[in-house]
Amino acid sequence: MAERLPKGEKILRGIAVSDGVCRGKILVLHRTHHIIARHALPGEEVAAEIGRFEKALVQTRQEILEVQRKVVENLGAKEADIFEAHLLMLEDHALVGAAPRGASGIVRATVPGRGEPG
């Protein structure tokens, strides 16, 4: 059975930053709705797009390392540890490894004569 809330109260659910429960006033600045556009690529463009993606990963890694270096210089190594997690995300196969497969899947779905994707 749904919990009855006092008039004017709402329960907002999201991803917790830390463990625990908090009750108090909040301000919702905006709610976004993401639209992900899909674009069909001709087969000959897939390799170039995957190359652009891999180049972006290298550039992102360099930028994170630079920010991490500046934080170490200005605030100390402990404060810069958070950037290790950012760097690990760039190596996470579930995140970045799926992108080239996704690009190939979109192309497979749009190449004439191949039928619908499995």
N, CA, C and O atoms as CSV, one atom per row, in Angstrom:
chain,resi,resn,atom,element,x,y,z
A,1,MET,N,N,0.840,-1.174,0.000
A,1,MET,CA,C,0.000,0.000,0.000
A,1,MET,C,C,0.892,1.246,0.000
A,1,MET,O,O,1.907,1.287,0.695
A,2,ALA,N,N,0.516,2.237,-0.766
A,2,ALA,CA,C,1.298,3.454,-0.892
A,2,ALA,C,C,1.262,4.252,0.407
A,2,ALA,O,O,0.237,4.331,1.084
A,3,GLU,N,N,2.407,4.839,0.734
A,3,GLU,CA,C,2.523,5.650,1.940
A,3,GLU,C,C,1.768,6.963,1.753
A,3,GLU,O,O,1.918,7.630,0.729
A,4,ARG,N,N,0.955,7.330,2.742
A,4,ARG,CA,C,0.240,8.601,2.687
A,4,ARG,C,C,1.153,9.684,3.238
A,4,ARG,O,O,1.687,9.571,4.342
A,5,LEU,N,N,1.318,10.721,2.457
A,5,LEU,CA,C,2.188,11.818,2.841
A,5,LEU,C,C,1.365,13.016,3.265
A,5,LEU,O,O,0.258,13.223,2.770
A,6,PRO,N,N,1.901,13.800,4.176
A,6,PRO,CA,C,1.209,15.045,4.528
A,6,PRO,C,C,1.055,15.920,3.290
A,6,PRO,O,O,1.867,15.857,2.367
A,7,LYS,N,N,0.010,16.732,3.283
A,7,LYS,CA,C,-0.280,17.598,2.147
A,7,LYS,C,C,0.946,18.441,1.781
A,7,LYS,O,O,1.573,19.054,2.645
A,8,GLY,N,N,1.270,18.458,0.501
A,8,GLY,CA,C,2.379,19.255,0.004
A,8,GLY,C,C,3.724,18.554,0.022
A,8,GLY,O,O,4.710,19.110,-0.462
A,9,GLU,N,N,3.789,17.347,0.568
A,9,GLU,CA,C,5.058,16.619,0.605
A,9,GLU,C,C,5.131,15.628,-0.541
A,9,GLU,O,O,4.119,15.079,-0.977
A,10,LYS,N,N,6.354,15.408,-1.021
A,10,LYS,CA,C,6.619,14.435,-2.072
A,10,LYS,C,C,7.835,13.621,-1.669
A,10,LYS,O,O,8.671,14.078,-0.889
A,11,ILE,N,N,7.925,12.440,-2.191
A,11,ILE,CA,C,9.127,11.633,-2.032
A,11,ILE,C,C,9.861,11.664,-3.361
A,11,ILE,O,O,9.314,11.277,-4.394
A,12,LEU,N,N,11.100,12.127,-3.328
A,12,LEU,CA,C,11.947,12.141,-4.518
A,12,LEU,C,C,12.987,11.050,-4.342
A,12,LEU,O,O,13.623,10.956,-3.292
A,13,ARG,N,N,13.159,10.237,-5.351
A,13,ARG,CA,C,14.125,9.154,-5.277
A,13,ARG,C,C,15.245,9.420,-6.270
A,13,ARG,O,O,15.021,9.965,-7.352
A,14,GLY,N,N,16.449,9.029,-5.886
A,14,GLY,CA,C,17.586,9.248,-6.764
A,14,GLY,C,C,18.758,8.404,-6.317
A,14,GLY,O,O,18.604,7.448,-5.557
A,15,ILE,N,N,19.908,8.764,-6.790
A,15,ILE,CA,C,21.127,8.051,-6.439
A,15,ILE,C,C,21.744,8.760,-5.239
A,15,ILE,O,O,22.014,9.960,-5.285
A,16,ALA,N,N,21.961,8.010,-4.172
A,16,ALA,CA,C,22.490,8.590,-2.946
A,16,ALA,C,C,23.967,8.927,-3.083
A,16,ALA,O,O,24.730,8.177,-3.690
A,17,VAL,N,N,24.357,10.041,-2.523
A,17,VAL,CA,C,25.760,10.428,-2.481
A,17,VAL,C,C,26.433,9.756,-1.294
A,17,VAL,O,O,27.614,9.411,-1.352
A,18,SER,N,N,25.679,9.573,-0.225
A,18,SER,CA,C,26.206,8.884,0.956
A,18,SER,C,C,25.062,8.138,1.620
A,18,SER,O,O,23.891,8.416,1.365
A,19,ASP,N,N,25.416,7.185,2.478
A,19,ASP,CA,C,24.406,6.396,3.177
A,19,ASP,C,C,23.625,7.265,4.148
A,19,ASP,O,O,24.130,8.268,4.651
A,20,GLY,N,N,22.384,6.864,4.405
A,20,GLY,CA,C,21.598,7.551,5.405
A,20,GLY,C,C,20.310,8.107,4.849
A,20,GLY,O,O,20.022,8.010,3.656
A,21,VAL,N,N,19.555,8.684,5.734
A,21,VAL,CA,C,18.273,9.282,5.388
A,21,VAL,C,C,18.324,10.744,5.807
A,21,VAL,O,O,18.901,11.089,6.838
A,22,CYS,N,N,17.725,11.577,5.010
A,22,CYS,CA,C,17.686,13.000,5.326
A,22,CYS,C,C,16.266,13.494,5.116
A,22,CYS,O,O,15.578,13.064,4.189
A,23,ARG,N,N,15.848,14.365,5.950
A,23,ARG,CA,C,14.527,14.965,5.810
A,23,ARG,C,C,14.705,16.469,5.943
A,23,ARG,O,O,15.266,16.950,6.927
A,24,GLY,N,N,14.235,17.195,4.968
A,24,GLY,CA,C,14.395,18.633,5.023
A,24,GLY,C,C,13.940,19.278,3.734
A,24,GLY,O,O,13.344,18.622,2.880
A,25,LYS,N,N,14.217,20.552,3.592
A,25,LYS,CA,C,13.827,21.286,2.399
A,25,LYS,C,C,14.832,21.040,1.288
A,25,LYS,O,O,16.033,20.925,1.533
A,26,ILE,N,N,14.327,20.961,0.065
A,26,ILE,CA,C,15.183,20.821,-1.108
A,26,ILE,C,C,14.746,21.839,-2.154
A,26,ILE,O,O,13.664,22.419,-2.074
A,27,LEU,N,N,15.592,22.032,-3.106
A,27,LEU,CA,C,15.279,22.888,-4.244
A,27,LEU,C,C,15.600,22.092,-5.501
A,27,LEU,O,O,16.754,21.726,-5.722
A,28,VAL,N,N,14.596,21.821,-6.324
A,28,VAL,CA,C,14.795,21.133,-7.586
A,28,VAL,C,C,15.035,22.206,-8.635
A,28,VAL,O,O,14.130,22.967,-8.979
A,29,LEU,N,N,16.267,22.262,-9.143
A,29,LEU,CA,C,16.618,23.316,-10.091
A,29,LEU,C,C,16.033,23.060,-11.469
A,29,LEU,O,O,15.507,23.972,-12.107
A,30,HIS,N,N,16.125,21.836,-11.919
A,30,HIS,CA,C,15.567,21.499,-13.227
A,30,HIS,C,C,15.469,19.987,-13.364
A,30,HIS,O,O,16.144,19.229,-12.668
A,31,ARG,N,N,14.649,19.599,-14.238
A,31,ARG,CA,C,14.536,18.184,-14.583
A,31,ARG,C,C,14.840,18.090,-16.055
A,31,ARG,O,O,14.263,18.814,-16.866
A,32,THR,N,N,15.724,17.219,-16.394
A,32,THR,CA,C,16.110,17.107,-17.795
A,32,THR,C,C,15.580,15.811,-18.385
A,32,THR,O,O,15.451,14.794,-17.704
A,33,HIS,N,N,15.289,15.881,-19.629
A,33,HIS,CA,C,14.902,14.700,-20.393
A,33,HIS,C,C,15.924,14.575,-21.509
A,33,HIS,O,O,16.007,15.425,-22.396
A,34,HIS,N,N,16.694,13.510,-21.450
A,34,HIS,CA,C,17.740,13.320,-22.443
A,34,HIS,C,C,17.171,12.653,-23.686
A,34,HIS,O,O,16.423,11.678,-23.610
A,35,ILE,N,N,17.536,13.191,-24.799
A,35,ILE,CA,C,17.147,12.601,-26.078
A,35,ILE,C,C,18.419,12.100,-26.737
A,35,ILE,O,O,19.345,12.870,-26.992
A,36,ILE,N,N,18.455,10.824,-27.005
A,36,ILE,CA,C,19.620,10.235,-27.653
A,36,ILE,C,C,19.265,9.987,-29.107
A,36,ILE,O,O,18.410,9.162,-29.428
A,37,ALA,N,N,19.937,10.714,-29.968
A,37,ALA,CA,C,19.679,10.575,-31.403
A,37,ALA,C,C,20.513,9.430,-31.956
A,37,ALA,O,O,21.681,9.276,-31.599
A,38,ARG,N,N,19.929,8.649,-32.804
A,38,ARG,CA,C,20.652,7.574,-33.485
A,38,ARG,C,C,20.832,7.968,-34.937
A,38,ARG,O,O,19.903,8.420,-35.607
A,39,HIS,N,N,22.050,7.783,-35.399
A,39,HIS,CA,C,22.359,8.122,-36.778
A,39,HIS,C,C,22.918,6.882,-37.466
A,39,HIS,O,O,23.807,6.212,-36.940
A,40,ALA,N,N,22.403,6.598,-38.608
A,40,ALA,CA,C,22.921,5.474,-39.385
A,40,ALA,C,C,24.203,5.908,-40.082
A,40,ALA,O,O,24.270,6.992,-40.662
A,41,LEU,N,N,25.210,5.061,-40.022
A,41,LEU,CA,C,26.480,5.335,-40.685
A,41,LEU,C,C,26.677,4.358,-41.825
A,41,LEU,O,O,26.417,3.164,-41.681
A,42,PRO,N,N,27.129,4.858,-42.941
A,42,PRO,CA,C,27.540,3.916,-43.983
A,42,PRO,C,C,28.714,3.093,-43.458
A,42,PRO,O,O,29.523,3.594,-42.677
A,43,GLY,N,N,28.807,1.875,-43.868
A,43,GLY,CA,C,29.839,0.962,-43.383
A,43,GLY,C,C,31.242,1.523,-43.452
A,43,GLY,O,O,32.060,1.246,-42.575
A,44,GLU,N,N,31.538,2.304,-44.475
A,44,GLU,CA,C,32.895,2.837,-44.636
A,44,GLU,C,C,33.219,3.941,-43.634
A,44,GLU,O,O,34.385,4.315,-43.503
A,45,GLU,N,N,32.230,4.471,-42.928
A,45,GLU,CA,C,32.473,5.533,-41.949
A,45,GLU,C,C,32.636,5.012,-40.522
A,45,GLU,O,O,33.019,5.769,-39.630
A,46,VAL,N,N,32.351,3.739,-40.300
A,46,VAL,CA,C,32.396,3.188,-38.945
A,46,VAL,C,C,33.801,3.291,-38.355
A,46,VAL,O,O,33.961,3.738,-37.219
A,47,ALA,N,N,34.812,2.885,-39.107
A,47,ALA,CA,C,36.182,2.907,-38.587
A,47,ALA,C,C,36.598,4.324,-38.194
A,47,ALA,O,O,37.257,4.511,-37.171
A,48,ALA,N,N,36.223,5.317,-38.987
A,48,ALA,CA,C,36.574,6.708,-38.673
A,48,ALA,C,C,35.886,7.161,-37.382
A,48,ALA,O,O,36.498,7.848,-36.564
A,49,GLU,N,N,34.626,6.783,-37.196
A,49,GLU,CA,C,33.912,7.164,-35.976
A,49,GLU,C,C,34.512,6.493,-34.750
A,49,GLU,O,O,34.647,7.123,-33.701
A,50,ILE,N,N,34.871,5.227,-34.872
A,50,ILE,CA,C,35.513,4.530,-33.755
A,50,ILE,C,C,36.853,5.196,-33.455
A,50,ILE,O,O,37.224,5.331,-32.289
A,51,GLY,N,N,37.577,5.611,-34.482
A,51,GLY,CA,C,38.840,6.325,-34.289
A,51,GLY,C,C,38.639,7.642,-33.554
A,51,GLY,O,O,39.425,7.989,-32.673
A,52,ARG,N,N,37.591,8.375,-33.911
A,52,ARG,CA,C,37.276,9.636,-33.217
A,52,ARG,C,C,36.970,9.381,-31.745
A,52,ARG,O,O,37.393,10.139,-30.872
A,53,PHE,N,N,36.233,8.308,-31.480
A,53,PHE,CA,C,35.888,7.956,-30.103
A,53,PHE,C,C,37.156,7.627,-29.312
A,53,PHE,O,O,37.325,8.098,-28.188
A,54,GLU,N,N,38.037,6.827,-29.891
A,54,GLU,CA,C,39.274,6.444,-29.203
A,54,GLU,C,C,40.166,7.667,-28.979
A,54,GLU,O,O,40.810,7.774,-27.935
A,55,LYS,N,N,40.211,8.584,-29.940
A,55,LYS,CA,C,40.980,9.818,-29.785
A,55,LYS,C,C,40.397,10.659,-28.640
A,55,LYS,O,O,41.145,11.251,-27.861
A,56,ALA,N,N,39.075,10.711,-28.541
A,56,ALA,CA,C,38.423,11.455,-27.460
A,56,ALA,C,C,38.753,10.840,-26.103
A,56,ALA,O,O,38.917,11.568,-25.123
A,57,LEU,N,N,38.854,9.513,-26.031
A,57,LEU,CA,C,39.229,8.865,-24.776
A,57,LEU,C,C,40.640,9.266,-24.355
A,57,LEU,O,O,40.885,9.543,-23.181
A,58,VAL,N,N,41.562,9.296,-25.308
A,58,VAL,CA,C,42.945,9.694,-25.017
A,58,VAL,C,C,42.985,11.142,-24.539
A,58,VAL,O,O,43.655,11.456,-23.555
A,59,GLN,N,N,42.273,12.014,-25.229
A,59,GLN,CA,C,42.244,13.431,-24.851
A,59,GLN,C,C,41.626,13.607,-23.470
A,59,GLN,O,O,42.120,14.395,-22.663
A,60,THR,N,N,40.562,12.887,-23.198
A,60,THR,CA,C,39.909,12.972,-21.894
A,60,THR,C,C,40.854,12.515,-20.797
A,60,THR,O,O,40.934,13.145,-19.742
A,61,ARG,N,N,41.571,11.423,-21.037
A,61,ARG,CA,C,42.547,10.921,-20.069
A,61,ARG,C,C,43.600,11.994,-19.776
A,61,ARG,O,O,43.941,12.231,-18.617
A,62,GLN,N,N,44.111,12.637,-20.820
A,62,GLN,CA,C,45.125,13.677,-20.644
A,62,GLN,C,C,44.576,14.851,-19.826
A,62,GLN,O,O,45.270,15.391,-18.965
A,63,GLU,N,N,43.345,15.237,-20.096
A,63,GLU,CA,C,42.736,16.349,-19.361
A,63,GLU,C,C,42.530,16.003,-17.889
A,63,GLU,O,O,42.777,16.834,-17.014
A,64,ILE,N,N,42.081,14.788,-17.616
A,64,ILE,CA,C,41.889,14.372,-16.224
A,64,ILE,C,C,43.227,14.329,-15.500
A,64,ILE,O,O,43.329,14.777,-14.358
A,65,LEU,N,N,44.252,13.792,-16.155
A,65,LEU,CA,C,45.577,13.745,-15.540
A,65,LEU,C,C,46.103,15.147,-15.236
A,65,LEU,O,O,46.744,15.359,-14.207
A,66,GLU,N,N,45.837,16.095,-16.119
A,66,GLU,CA,C,46.278,17.469,-15.900
A,66,GLU,C,C,45.547,18.094,-14.708
A,66,GLU,O,O,46.170,18.747,-13.872
A,67,VAL,N,N,44.250,17.898,-14.632
A,67,VAL,CA,C,43.481,18.413,-13.492
A,67,VAL,C,C,43.969,17.749,-12.206
A,67,VAL,O,O,44.137,18.413,-11.183
A,68,GLN,N,N,44.192,16.443,-12.263
A,68,GLN,CA,C,44.680,15.712,-11.091
A,68,GLN,C,C,46.030,16.286,-10.630
A,68,GLN,O,O,46.245,16.478,-9.434
A,69,ARG,N,N,46.926,16.555,-11.570
A,69,ARG,CA,C,48.239,17.107,-11.241
A,69,ARG,C,C,48.083,18.463,-10.545
A,69,ARG,O,O,48.765,18.736,-9.558
A,70,LYS,N,N,47.192,19.305,-11.057
A,70,LYS,CA,C,46.985,20.626,-10.469
A,70,LYS,C,C,46.391,20.522,-9.061
A,70,LYS,O,O,46.751,21.296,-8.174
A,71,VAL,N,N,45.490,19.571,-8.861
A,71,VAL,CA,C,44.900,19.385,-7.537
A,71,VAL,C,C,45.971,18.906,-6.560
A,71,VAL,O,O,46.005,19.361,-5.416
A,72,VAL,N,N,46.846,17.995,-6.990
A,72,VAL,CA,C,47.939,17.542,-6.123
A,72,VAL,C,C,48.816,18.732,-5.720
A,72,VAL,O,O,49.173,18.882,-4.552
A,73,GLU,N,N,49.156,19.568,-6.692
A,73,GLU,CA,C,50.013,20.734,-6.416
A,73,GLU,C,C,49.354,21.712,-5.442
A,73,GLU,O,O,50.009,22.234,-4.540
A,74,ASN,N,N,48.072,21.952,-5.627
A,74,ASN,CA,C,47.388,23.000,-4.859
A,74,ASN,C,C,46.726,22.513,-3.576
A,74,ASN,O,O,46.638,23.262,-2.602
A,75,LEU,N,N,46.259,21.269,-3.565
A,75,LEU,CA,C,45.497,20.790,-2.413
A,75,LEU,C,C,46.087,19.551,-1.746
A,75,LEU,O,O,45.831,19.293,-0.570
A,76,GLY,N,N,46.872,18.793,-2.492
A,76,GLY,CA,C,47.474,17.587,-1.931
A,76,GLY,C,C,46.983,16.328,-2.620
A,76,GLY,O,O,45.954,16.321,-3.295
A,77,ALA,N,N,47.755,15.254,-2.427
A,77,ALA,CA,C,47.480,13.984,-3.102
A,77,ALA,C,C,46.156,13.363,-2.674
A,77,ALA,O,O,45.451,12.783,-3.499
A,78,LYS,N,N,45.814,13.477,-1.402
A,78,LYS,CA,C,44.576,12.867,-0.913
A,78,LYS,C,C,43.353,13.437,-1.637
A,78,LYS,O,O,42.443,12.697,-2.012
A,79,GLU,N,N,43.344,14.747,-1.825
A,79,GLU,CA,C,42.219,15.389,-2.502
A,79,GLU,C,C,42.152,15.025,-3.978
A,79,GLU,O,O,41.089,15.108,-4.595
A,80,ALA,N,N,43.272,14.626,-4.539
A,80,ALA,CA,C,43.311,14.274,-5.968
A,80,ALA,C,C,42.945,12.816,-6.229
A,80,ALA,O,O,42.821,12.407,-7.383
A,81,ASP,N,N,42.771,12.034,-5.171
A,81,ASP,CA,C,42.466,10.610,-5.344
A,81,ASP,C,C,41.180,10.362,-6.118
A,81,ASP,O,O,41.060,9.338,-6.791
A,82,ILE,N,N,40.227,11.261,-6.041
A,82,ILE,CA,C,38.950,11.068,-6.729
A,82,ILE,C,C,39.143,10.891,-8.225
A,82,ILE,O,O,38.349,10.218,-8.882
A,83,PHE,N,N,40.189,11.488,-8.762
A,83,PHE,CA,C,40.412,11.410,-10.195
A,83,PHE,C,C,40.845,10.014,-10.641
A,83,PHE,O,O,40.760,9.687,-11.825
A,84,GLU,N,N,41.309,9.189,-9.699
A,84,GLU,CA,C,41.617,7.793,-10.035
A,84,GLU,C,C,40.345,7.072,-10.480
A,84,GLU,O,O,40.378,6.248,-11.394
A,85,ALA,N,N,39.243,7.384,-9.838
A,85,ALA,CA,C,37.965,6.773,-10.231
A,85,ALA,C,C,37.561,7.225,-11.626
A,85,ALA,O,O,37.047,6.430,-12.413
A,86,HIS,N,N,37.792,8.495,-11.937
A,86,HIS,CA,C,37.478,9.000,-13.271
A,86,HIS,C,C,38.313,8.277,-14.325
A,86,HIS,O,O,37.809,7.903,-15.383
A,87,LEU,N,N,39.583,8.090,-14.023
A,87,LEU,CA,C,40.470,7.401,-14.965
A,87,LEU,C,C,40.056,5.940,-15.145
A,87,LEU,O,O,40.120,5.401,-16.250
A,88,LEU,N,N,39.636,5.312,-14.062
A,88,LEU,CA,C,39.188,3.915,-14.156
A,88,LEU,C,C,37.950,3.776,-15.035
A,88,LEU,O,O,37.785,2.766,-15.719
A,89,MET,N,N,37.085,4.778,-15.020
A,89,MET,CA,C,35.892,4.718,-15.873
A,89,MET,C,C,36.274,4.693,-17.351
A,89,MET,O,O,35.595,4.071,-18.167
A,90,LEU,N,N,37.368,5.377,-17.685
A,90,LEU,CA,C,37.815,5.378,-19.084
A,90,LEU,C,C,38.331,4.017,-19.521
A,90,LEU,O,O,38.444,3.745,-20.716
A,91,GLU,N,N,38.646,3.159,-18.552
A,91,GLU,CA,C,39.136,1.813,-18.853
A,91,GLU,C,C,38.058,0.752,-18.681
A,91,GLU,O,O,38.300,-0.418,-18.976
A,92,ASP,N,N,36.891,1.127,-18.217
A,92,ASP,CA,C,35.811,0.182,-17.939
A,92,ASP,C,C,35.224,-0.340,-19.240
A,92,ASP,O,O,34.613,0.405,-20.005
A,93,HIS,N,N,35.419,-1.625,-19.480
A,93,HIS,CA,C,34.954,-2.219,-20.738
A,93,HIS,C,C,33.431,-2.132,-20.882
A,93,HIS,O,O,32.918,-1.984,-21.992
A,94,ALA,N,N,32.719,-2.224,-19.774
A,94,ALA,CA,C,31.258,-2.133,-19.853
A,94,ALA,C,C,30.814,-0.764,-20.345
A,94,ALA,O,O,29.773,-0.647,-20.992
A,95,LEU,N,N,31.597,0.283,-20.043
A,95,LEU,CA,C,31.246,1.628,-20.481
A,95,LEU,C,C,31.811,1.950,-21.855
A,95,LEU,O,O,31.064,2.219,-22.796
A,96,VAL,N,N,33.130,1.919,-21.965
A,96,VAL,CA,C,33.753,2.366,-23.214
A,96,VAL,C,C,33.861,1.257,-24.249
A,96,VAL,O,O,33.940,1.541,-25.444
A,97,GLY,N,N,33.866,0.016,-23.821
A,97,GLY,CA,C,33.962,-1.087,-24.775
A,97,GLY,C,C,32.684,-1.298,-25.567
A,97,GLY,O,O,32.711,-1.871,-26.656
A,98,ALA,N,N,31.571,-0.842,-25.028
A,98,ALA,CA,C,30.289,-1.023,-25.701
A,98,ALA,C,C,30.097,-0.043,-26.855
A,98,ALA,O,O,29.325,-0.321,-27.772
A,99,ALA,N,N,30.778,1.085,-26.826
A,99,ALA,CA,C,30.566,2.110,-27.860
A,99,ALA,C,C,30.930,1.619,-29.264
A,99,ALA,O,O,30.114,1.762,-30.174
A,100,PRO,N,N,32.107,1.051,-29.476
A,100,PRO,CA,C,32.396,0.555,-30.831
A,100,PRO,C,C,31.438,-0.549,-31.274
A,100,PRO,O,O,31.058,-0.614,-32.443
A,101,ARG,N,N,31.049,-1.417,-30.336
A,101,ARG,CA,C,30.084,-2.461,-30.696
A,101,ARG,C,C,28.757,-1.834,-31.076
A,101,ARG,O,O,28.094,-2.293,-32.006
A,102,GLY,N,N,28.360,-0.778,-30.355
A,102,GLY,CA,C,27.112,-0.085,-30.667
A,102,GLY,C,C,27.158,0.559,-32.032
A,102,GLY,O,O,26.174,0.516,-32.771
A,103,ALA,N,N,28.283,1.155,-32.379
A,103,ALA,CA,C,28.422,1.778,-33.701
A,103,ALA,C,C,28.303,0.721,-34.785
A,103,ALA,O,O,27.639,0.938,-35.798
A,104,SER,N,N,28.939,-0.412,-34.578
A,104,SER,CA,C,28.845,-1.478,-35.566
A,104,SER,C,C,27.427,-2.017,-35.654
A,104,SER,O,O,26.954,-2.347,-36.741
A,105,GLY,N,N,26.738,-2.112,-34.506
A,105,GLY,CA,C,25.368,-2.612,-34.500
A,105,GLY,C,C,24.430,-1.707,-35.268
A,105,GLY,O,O,23.546,-2.183,-35.980
A,106,ILE,N,N,24.618,-0.398,-35.129
A,106,ILE,CA,C,23.779,0.539,-35.863
A,106,ILE,C,C,24.007,0.380,-37.349
A,106,ILE,O,O,23.061,0.401,-38.137
A,107,VAL,N,N,25.252,0.222,-37.728
A,107,VAL,CA,C,25.555,0.050,-39.153
A,107,VAL,C,C,24.960,-1.249,-39.660
A,107,VAL,O,O,24.370,-1.279,-40.741
A,108,ARG,N,N,25.106,-2.334,-38.891
A,108,ARG,CA,C,24.542,-3.613,-39.328
A,108,ARG,C,C,23.042,-3.497,-39.547
A,108,ARG,O,O,22.482,-4.126,-40.446
A,109,ALA,N,N,22.392,-2.677,-38.707
A,109,ALA,CA,C,20.945,-2.541,-38.794
A,109,ALA,C,C,20.520,-1.724,-40.013
A,109,ALA,O,O,19.354,-1.754,-40.409
A,110,THR,N,N,21.469,-0.993,-40.608
A,110,THR,CA,C,21.064,-0.111,-41.695
A,110,THR,C,C,21.681,-0.459,-43.055
A,110,THR,O,O,21.376,0.182,-44.061
A,111,VAL,N,N,22.537,-1.462,-43.077
A,111,VAL,CA,C,23.141,-1.839,-44.355
A,111,VAL,C,C,22.099,-2.601,-45.168
A,111,VAL,O,O,21.564,-3.604,-44.695
A,112,PRO,N,N,21.798,-2.140,-46.392
A,112,PRO,CA,C,20.785,-2.823,-47.204
A,112,PRO,C,C,21.150,-4.292,-47.439
A,112,PRO,O,O,22.312,-4.640,-47.645
A,113,GLY,N,N,20.131,-5.129,-47.400
A,113,GLY,CA,C,20.317,-6.540,-47.722
A,113,GLY,C,C,20.688,-7.402,-46.542
A,113,GLY,O,O,20.782,-8.621,-46.683
A,114,ARG,N,N,20.903,-6.814,-45.384
A,114,ARG,CA,C,21.286,-7.613,-44.218
A,114,ARG,C,C,20.099,-7.960,-43.330
A,114,ARG,O,O,20.232,-8.781,-42.423
A,115,GLY,N,N,18.964,-7.362,-43.569
A,115,GLY,CA,C,17.784,-7.642,-42.746
A,115,GLY,C,C,17.847,-6.948,-41.408
A,115,GLY,O,O,18.706,-6.097,-41.176
A,116,GLU,N,N,16.945,-7.310,-40.539
A,116,GLU,CA,C,16.872,-6.707,-39.222
A,116,GLU,C,C,17.956,-7.271,-38.321
A,116,GLU,O,O,18.350,-8.427,-38.481
A,117,PRO,N,N,18.440,-6.483,-37.382
A,117,PRO,CA,C,19.455,-6.970,-36.459
A,117,PRO,C,C,18.893,-8.062,-35.564
A,117,PRO,O,O,17.697,-8.097,-35.273
A,118,GLY,N,N,19.794,-8.969,-35.126
A,118,GLY,CA,C,19.384,-10.088,-34.275
A,118,GLY,C,C,19.298,-9.676,-32.912
A,118,GLY,O,O,18.967,-10.483,-32.043
